[in-house]
Protein backbone atom coordinates (compact mmCIF):
# COMPACT_ATOMS: atom_id res chain seq x y z
CA UNK A 1 0.00 0.00 0.00
CA UNK A 2 1.11 3.56 -0.73
CA UNK A 3 0.51 4.92 2.75
CA UNK A 4 1.46 8.51 1.96
CA UNK A 5 -0.94 8.59 -0.99
CA UNK A 6 -3.79 7.65 1.33
CA UNK A 7 -2.98 10.55 3.62
CA UNK A 8 -2.53 12.99 0.75
CA UNK A 9 -5.85 11.93 -0.79
CA UNK A 10 -7.63 12.45 2.53
CA UNK A 11 -6.32 16.01 2.68
CA UNK A 12 -7.29 16.63 -0.97
CA UNK A 13 -10.87 15.72 -0.11
CA UNK A 14 -10.93 18.25 2.71
CA UNK A 15 -9.51 20.91 0.38
CA UNK A 16 -12.09 20.12 -2.30
CA UNK A 17 -14.88 20.63 0.22
CA UNK A 18 -13.50 24.06 1.08
CA UNK A 19 -12.85 23.19 4.72
CA UNK A 20 -9.08 22.75 4.81
CA UNK A 21 -7.77 24.65 7.82
CA UNK A 22 -4.60 26.73 7.80
CA UNK A 23 -2.87 27.69 11.03
CA UNK A 24 -2.27 31.40 11.45
CA UNK A 25 1.22 32.00 12.85
CA UNK A 26 0.35 34.60 15.50
CA UNK A 27 2.37 36.17 18.30
CA UNK A 28 0.10 37.78 20.84
CA UNK A 29 1.60 40.92 22.35
CA UNK A 30 1.32 41.33 26.11
CA UNK A 31 -0.18 44.70 26.87
CA UNK A 32 -1.48 45.12 23.30
CA UNK A 33 -4.14 42.40 23.02
CA UNK A 34 -6.27 42.06 20.85
CA UNK A 35 -3.33 42.97 18.57
CA UNK A 36 -0.98 40.20 17.46
CA UNK A 37 1.88 39.84 15.02
CA UNK A 38 1.08 37.66 12.00
CA UNK A 39 4.02 35.93 10.40
CA UNK A 40 4.10 34.62 6.84
CA UNK A 41 7.31 33.08 5.39
CA UNK A 42 9.15 35.59 3.24
CA UNK A 43 7.34 38.63 4.65
CA UNK A 44 8.02 40.88 7.62
CA UNK A 45 5.67 40.37 10.61
CA UNK A 46 2.44 42.34 10.32
CA UNK A 47 0.19 43.57 13.12
CA UNK A 48 -3.37 42.24 12.98
CA UNK A 49 -6.43 42.42 15.24
CA UNK A 50 -7.72 39.13 16.65
CA UNK A 51 -11.53 38.86 16.70
CA UNK A 52 -11.98 35.15 17.39
CA UNK A 53 -10.04 34.42 20.57
CA UNK A 54 -11.56 32.28 23.32
CA UNK A 55 -9.59 34.38 25.80
CA UNK A 56 -12.90 36.19 26.20
CA UNK A 57 -11.84 38.62 28.91
CA UNK A 58 -8.21 39.16 27.93
CA UNK A 59 -7.06 37.47 31.13
CA UNK A 60 -4.23 35.70 29.30
CA UNK A 61 -2.19 38.91 29.40
CA UNK A 62 -3.30 40.11 32.84
CA UNK A 63 -0.34 41.28 34.96
CA UNK A 64 -1.92 39.44 37.89
CA UNK A 65 -1.72 36.13 36.04
CA UNK A 66 1.73 36.78 34.64
CA UNK A 67 3.12 37.47 38.11
CA UNK A 68 1.42 34.37 39.52
CA UNK A 69 2.90 32.26 36.72
CA UNK A 70 6.38 33.70 37.31
CA UNK A 71 6.14 33.06 41.05
CA UNK A 72 5.04 29.45 40.49
CA UNK A 73 7.80 28.91 37.95
CA UNK A 74 10.42 30.27 40.34
CA UNK A 75 9.18 28.19 43.28
CA UNK A 76 8.16 24.89 41.65
CA UNK A 77 10.10 24.73 38.38
CA UNK A 78 9.01 24.27 34.77
CA UNK A 79 7.20 20.93 34.90
CA UNK A 80 4.95 19.13 37.33
CA UNK A 81 7.28 16.14 37.40
CA UNK A 82 4.78 13.39 36.74
CA UNK A 83 1.18 12.29 36.84
CA UNK A 84 -1.01 13.38 39.71
CA UNK A 85 -0.49 10.00 41.35
CA UNK A 86 3.28 10.02 40.85
CA UNK A 87 4.75 13.24 42.25
CA UNK A 88 2.72 15.58 40.00
CA UNK A 89 0.37 16.97 42.63
CA UNK A 90 1.83 20.27 43.81
CA UNK A 91 0.21 22.37 46.49
CA UNK A 92 -0.99 24.66 43.70
CA UNK A 93 -3.09 21.82 42.26
CA UNK A 94 -4.66 21.22 45.66
CA UNK A 95 -5.46 24.93 46.09
CA UNK A 96 -6.85 25.23 42.55
CA UNK A 97 -9.20 22.28 43.03
CA UNK A 98 -10.43 23.71 46.34
CA UNK A 99 -11.05 27.05 44.63
CA UNK A 100 -12.99 25.45 41.77
CA UNK A 101 -15.11 23.38 44.14
CA UNK A 102 -15.94 26.54 46.08
CA UNK A 103 -16.71 28.43 42.87
CA UNK A 104 -19.38 25.91 41.91
CA UNK A 105 -20.65 25.15 45.39
CA UNK A 106 -19.57 21.51 45.18
CA UNK A 107 -17.76 19.25 47.63
CA UNK A 108 -14.76 18.61 45.39
CA UNK A 109 -13.19 19.27 41.99
CA UNK A 110 -10.67 17.55 39.74
CA UNK A 111 -8.34 19.29 37.27
CA UNK A 112 -7.43 17.76 33.89
CA UNK A 113 -4.98 18.81 31.20
CA UNK A 114 -7.75 20.15 28.93
CA UNK A 115 -11.50 20.58 28.73
CA UNK A 116 -11.63 17.91 26.03
CA UNK A 117 -9.89 15.40 28.29
CA UNK A 118 -12.14 16.36 31.20
CA UNK A 119 -15.29 15.66 29.18
CA UNK A 120 -14.06 12.44 27.62
CA UNK A 121 -12.66 11.05 30.86
CA UNK A 122 -15.47 12.09 33.18
CA UNK A 123 -18.44 11.11 31.02
CA UNK A 124 -16.98 7.77 29.97
CA UNK A 125 -15.92 6.88 33.52
CA UNK A 126 -19.26 7.76 35.09
CA UNK A 127 -21.03 5.76 32.38
CA UNK A 128 -18.85 2.70 32.97
CA UNK A 129 -19.33 2.85 36.73
CA UNK A 130 -23.13 3.00 36.52
CA UNK A 131 -24.47 -0.47 35.60
CA UNK A 132 -26.81 -0.32 32.61
CA UNK A 133 -26.40 3.42 32.29
CA UNK A 134 -28.28 5.35 29.60
CA UNK A 135 -26.75 8.66 28.47
CA UNK A 136 -29.15 11.25 27.08
CA UNK A 137 -27.13 13.72 25.03
CA UNK A 138 -28.16 17.02 23.44
CA UNK A 139 -27.84 16.89 19.65
CA UNK A 140 -25.46 19.87 19.58
CA UNK A 141 -23.10 18.73 22.32
CA UNK A 142 -19.38 19.34 21.77
CA UNK A 143 -17.23 16.67 20.13
CA UNK A 144 -15.47 15.98 23.43
CA UNK A 145 -18.78 15.10 25.07
CA UNK A 146 -19.74 12.87 22.14
CA UNK A 147 -16.38 11.14 22.45
CA UNK A 148 -17.00 10.63 26.15
CA UNK A 149 -20.39 9.10 25.45
CA UNK A 150 -18.91 6.71 22.89
CA UNK A 151 -16.01 5.77 25.15
CA UNK A 152 -18.44 4.94 27.93
CA UNK A 153 -19.69 1.98 25.88
CA UNK A 154 -23.24 2.26 27.19
CA UNK A 155 -26.57 2.91 25.51
CA UNK A 156 -27.19 6.47 24.39
CA UNK A 157 -30.18 8.52 23.26
CA UNK A 158 -29.77 11.85 21.48
CA UNK A 159 -32.48 14.43 22.09
CA UNK A 160 -33.18 17.32 19.76
CA UNK A 161 -31.30 20.47 20.69
CA UNK A 162 -32.85 22.12 23.77
CA UNK A 163 -36.07 20.17 23.15
CA UNK A 164 -37.46 19.47 26.61
CA UNK A 165 -40.49 17.58 25.29
CA UNK A 166 -38.25 15.20 23.36
CA UNK A 167 -35.99 14.73 26.38
CA UNK A 168 -38.96 13.99 28.63
CA UNK A 169 -40.36 11.51 26.13
CA UNK A 170 -37.05 9.63 26.14
CA UNK A 171 -36.89 9.67 29.94
CA UNK A 172 -40.49 8.56 30.32
CA UNK A 173 -39.78 5.37 28.39
CA UNK A 174 -37.12 4.24 30.88
CA UNK A 175 -37.61 2.55 34.26
CA UNK A 176 -37.18 5.07 37.06
CA UNK A 177 -34.53 2.94 38.73
CA UNK A 178 -32.34 2.68 35.62
CA UNK A 179 -29.16 4.82 35.90
CA UNK A 180 -29.42 7.79 33.54
CA UNK A 181 -27.09 10.70 32.79
CA UNK A 182 -28.27 13.80 30.94
CA UNK A 183 -25.36 15.57 29.23
CA UNK A 184 -25.85 19.12 27.93
CA UNK A 185 -24.22 22.55 27.74
CA UNK A 186 -24.96 25.96 29.19
CA UNK A 187 -23.65 27.96 26.21
CA UNK A 188 -23.52 26.33 22.77
CA UNK A 189 -20.53 28.12 21.31
CA UNK A 190 -21.33 28.07 17.61
CA UNK A 191 -24.89 29.48 17.85
CA UNK A 192 -24.41 31.23 21.18
CA UNK A 193 -27.68 30.01 22.67
CA UNK A 194 -28.26 28.85 26.25
CA UNK A 195 -29.25 25.44 27.54
CA UNK A 196 -32.40 25.33 29.75
CA UNK A 197 -30.60 24.31 32.93
CA UNK A 198 -33.38 24.55 35.49
CA UNK A 199 -35.84 22.73 33.24
CA UNK A 200 -33.42 19.91 32.43
CA UNK A 201 -32.57 19.51 36.11
CA UNK A 202 -36.30 19.40 36.92
CA UNK A 203 -36.79 16.55 34.44
CA UNK A 204 -33.76 14.77 35.89
CA UNK A 205 -35.26 14.86 39.38
CA UNK A 206 -38.63 13.69 38.14
CA UNK A 207 -37.22 10.70 36.25
CA UNK A 208 -34.31 9.70 38.47
CA UNK A 209 -31.42 10.94 36.30
CA UNK A 210 -28.10 12.66 36.98
CA UNK A 211 -27.08 15.83 35.14
CA UNK A 212 -23.74 16.66 33.51
CA UNK A 213 -23.40 20.31 32.51
CA UNK A 214 -20.63 21.61 30.26
CA UNK A 215 -19.99 25.27 31.22
CA UNK A 216 -16.74 25.80 29.31
CA UNK A 217 -17.99 28.88 27.44
CA UNK A 218 -19.67 30.26 30.55
CA UNK A 219 -17.25 29.92 33.48
CA UNK A 220 -15.76 33.29 34.29
CA UNK A 221 -18.41 34.88 32.07
CA UNK A 222 -21.75 34.59 33.88
CA UNK A 223 -23.05 34.73 37.43
CA UNK A 224 -22.09 37.04 40.31
CA UNK A 225 -18.84 35.11 40.86
CA UNK A 226 -18.22 33.80 37.35
CA UNK A 227 -19.39 30.26 38.08
CA UNK A 228 -21.40 30.19 34.86
CA UNK A 229 -24.98 30.21 33.65
CA UNK A 230 -26.04 27.80 36.40
CA UNK A 231 -24.99 30.40 38.96
CA UNK A 232 -26.69 33.18 37.01
CA UNK A 233 -29.89 31.13 36.96
CA UNK A 234 -29.58 30.11 40.64
CA UNK A 235 -29.41 26.46 39.58
CA UNK A 236 -25.91 25.40 40.72
CA UNK A 237 -27.19 23.18 43.51
CA UNK A 238 -29.42 21.30 41.06
CA UNK A 239 -26.59 20.23 38.74
CA UNK A 240 -24.79 17.02 39.70
CA UNK A 241 -21.59 17.42 37.65
CA UNK A 242 -20.22 20.69 36.30
CA UNK A 243 -17.45 20.67 33.73
CA UNK A 244 -15.43 23.76 32.95
CA UNK A 245 -12.24 25.02 31.36
CA UNK A 246 -9.34 27.16 32.45
CA UNK A 247 -8.45 27.96 28.82
CA UNK A 248 -11.14 30.46 27.85
CA UNK A 249 -12.36 33.23 30.17
CA UNK A 250 -9.74 32.28 32.78
CA UNK A 251 -7.02 32.81 30.16
CA UNK A 252 -4.86 29.75 30.91
CA UNK A 253 -5.07 26.04 30.06
CA UNK A 254 -6.74 22.94 31.48
CA UNK A 255 -10.17 21.54 32.24
CA UNK A 256 -11.98 20.36 35.34
CA UNK A 257 -15.10 18.84 36.84
CA UNK A 258 -16.79 19.70 40.13
CA UNK A 259 -19.23 17.41 41.90
CA UNK A 260 -19.71 15.37 45.07
CA UNK A 261 -16.65 14.02 46.86
CA UNK A 262 -17.68 10.43 46.09
CA UNK A 263 -18.02 11.07 42.35
CA UNK A 264 -14.75 13.02 42.12
CA UNK A 265 -12.91 10.28 44.01
CA UNK A 266 -14.35 7.63 41.69
CA UNK A 267 -13.33 9.51 38.52
CA UNK A 268 -9.89 10.17 40.01
CA UNK A 269 -9.49 6.46 40.70
CA UNK A 270 -10.85 5.03 37.43
CA UNK A 271 -10.40 7.52 34.56
CA UNK A 272 -7.41 6.62 32.32
CA UNK A 273 -7.41 10.16 30.90
CA UNK A 274 -6.60 11.43 34.38
CA UNK A 275 -4.48 8.62 35.79
CA UNK A 276 -1.99 8.32 32.93
CA UNK A 277 -1.47 12.00 32.03
CA UNK A 278 1.22 14.31 33.39
CA UNK A 279 -0.40 17.06 35.43
CA UNK A 280 -0.55 20.72 34.49
CA UNK A 281 2.76 22.59 34.91
CA UNK A 282 3.06 24.83 37.98
CA UNK A 283 3.17 28.12 36.04
CA UNK A 284 -0.18 27.33 34.37
CA UNK A 285 -1.69 26.08 37.61
CA UNK A 286 -0.57 29.14 39.56
CA UNK A 287 -1.88 31.51 36.89
CA UNK A 288 -5.21 29.66 36.74
CA UNK A 289 -5.57 29.85 40.51
CA UNK A 290 -4.98 33.61 40.41
CA UNK A 291 -7.50 34.02 37.58
CA UNK A 292 -10.27 32.05 39.27
CA UNK A 293 -9.75 33.94 42.52
CA UNK A 294 -9.80 37.30 40.73
CA UNK A 295 -12.90 36.65 38.64
CA UNK A 296 -14.77 35.30 41.67
CA UNK A 297 -14.32 38.72 43.24
CA UNK A 298 -14.48 41.02 40.21
CA UNK A 299 -17.42 41.47 37.87
CA UNK A 300 -15.90 44.37 35.92
CA UNK A 301 -14.47 42.20 33.16
CA UNK A 302 -17.76 40.33 32.68
CA UNK A 303 -19.78 43.55 32.50
CA UNK A 304 -17.40 45.10 29.98
CA UNK A 305 -17.46 42.02 27.78
CA UNK A 306 -21.26 41.84 27.74
CA UNK A 307 -21.45 45.51 26.74
CA UNK A 308 -18.94 44.99 23.93
CA UNK A 309 -20.84 41.97 22.57
CA UNK A 310 -24.15 43.84 22.61
CA UNK A 311 -22.57 46.85 20.90
CA UNK A 312 -21.00 44.76 18.14
CA UNK A 313 -24.25 42.91 17.46
CA UNK A 314 -26.08 46.23 17.11
CA UNK A 315 -23.44 47.66 14.77
CA UNK A 316 -23.42 44.60 12.54
CA UNK A 317 -27.21 44.60 12.34
CA UNK A 318 -27.29 48.32 11.55
CA UNK A 319 -24.84 47.71 8.71
CA UNK A 320 -27.11 45.06 7.21
CA UNK A 321 -24.72 42.22 7.89
CA UNK A 322 -26.26 38.78 8.64
CA UNK A 323 -25.54 38.52 12.36
CA UNK A 324 -27.27 35.41 13.70
CA UNK A 325 -29.50 35.72 16.78
CA UNK A 326 -27.51 34.98 19.93
CA UNK A 327 -28.41 35.83 23.54
CA UNK A 328 -24.87 35.16 24.76
CA UNK A 329 -21.46 36.75 24.26
CA UNK A 330 -20.93 34.78 21.02
CA UNK A 331 -21.51 36.82 17.82
CA UNK A 332 -22.01 34.51 14.80
CA UNK A 333 -22.08 36.01 11.30
CA UNK A 334 -23.67 33.77 8.67
CA UNK A 335 -21.90 33.09 5.37
CA UNK A 336 -23.56 29.81 4.35
CA UNK A 337 -20.85 28.45 2.05
CA UNK A 338 -17.49 26.90 3.00
CA UNK A 339 -15.48 28.29 0.10
CA UNK A 340 -16.90 31.80 0.55
CA UNK A 341 -16.29 31.54 4.29
CA UNK A 342 -12.60 30.74 3.78
CA UNK A 343 -12.27 33.40 1.08
CA UNK A 344 -13.86 35.98 3.39
CA UNK A 345 -11.42 35.33 6.22
CA UNK A 346 -8.46 35.30 3.82
CA UNK A 347 -9.48 38.72 2.45
CA UNK A 348 -10.08 40.11 5.93
CA UNK A 349 -6.59 39.09 6.98
CA UNK A 350 -4.71 40.08 3.82
CA UNK A 351 -6.43 43.38 3.04
CA UNK A 352 -7.63 44.60 6.42
CA UNK A 353 -5.41 43.03 9.07
CA UNK A 354 -8.45 41.42 10.70
CA UNK A 355 -8.01 37.84 11.90
CA UNK A 356 -11.12 35.68 12.15
CA UNK A 357 -11.08 31.91 11.70
CA UNK A 358 -13.71 30.43 9.33
CA UNK A 359 -16.10 28.00 11.01
CA UNK A 360 -17.01 25.23 8.59
CA UNK A 361 -18.32 21.65 8.67
CA UNK A 362 -17.98 19.47 10.75
CA UNK A 363 -17.89 22.12 13.48
CA UNK A 364 -21.22 23.45 12.17
CA UNK A 365 -23.77 21.86 9.79
CA UNK A 366 -23.20 22.29 6.06
CA UNK A 367 -24.92 25.39 4.76
CA UNK A 368 -24.46 27.28 8.04
CA UNK A 369 -20.76 28.14 7.65
CA UNK A 370 -20.01 31.32 9.52
CA UNK A 371 -17.61 33.73 11.11
CA UNK A 372 -17.61 33.49 14.89
CA UNK A 373 -16.76 36.79 16.54
CA UNK A 374 -15.81 37.07 20.20
CA UNK A 375 -15.52 40.74 21.15
CA UNK A 376 -13.88 41.42 24.49
CA UNK A 377 -13.33 44.32 26.88
CA UNK A 378 -10.27 45.40 24.89
CA UNK A 379 -12.03 45.76 21.51
CA UNK A 380 -12.80 49.48 21.51
CA UNK A 381 -15.22 51.44 19.29
CA UNK A 382 -12.50 52.32 16.78
CA UNK A 383 -11.68 48.65 16.28
CA UNK A 384 -15.38 47.89 15.82
CA UNK A 385 -15.67 50.62 13.18
CA UNK A 386 -12.68 49.14 11.38
CA UNK A 387 -14.16 45.64 11.58
CA UNK A 388 -17.57 46.66 10.19
CA UNK A 389 -15.95 48.53 7.29
CA UNK A 390 -13.77 45.51 6.52
CA UNK A 391 -16.72 43.12 6.61
CA UNK A 392 -18.75 45.33 4.28
CA UNK A 393 -15.85 45.39 1.82
CA UNK A 394 -15.56 41.60 1.91
CA UNK A 395 -19.30 41.06 1.58
CA UNK A 396 -19.36 43.32 -1.50
CA UNK A 397 -16.25 41.83 -3.11
CA UNK A 398 -17.36 38.23 -2.66
CA UNK A 399 -21.08 38.96 -3.20
CA UNK A 400 -22.05 37.26 0.06
CA UNK A 401 -25.71 37.51 1.03
CA UNK A 402 -26.56 40.37 3.38
CA UNK A 403 -29.27 40.26 6.04
CA UNK A 404 -32.82 40.05 4.70
Beta strands, then each sheet from edge to edge (+ up, - down):
strand 1: 26-28
strand 2: 35-38
strand 3: 46-50
strand 4: 108-112
strand 5: 134-138
strand 6: 155-159
strand 7: 180-185
strand 8: 187-188
strand 9: 193-194
strand 10: 210-214
strand 11: 241-245
strand 12: 255-259
strand 13: 331-334
strand 14: 354-355
strand 15: 358-359
strand 16: 370-373
sheet 1: 1+ 2- 3+ 14+
sheet 2: 4+ 12- 11+ 10+ 7+ 5+ 6+
sheet 3: 8+ 9-
sheet 4: 13+ 16- 15+
end
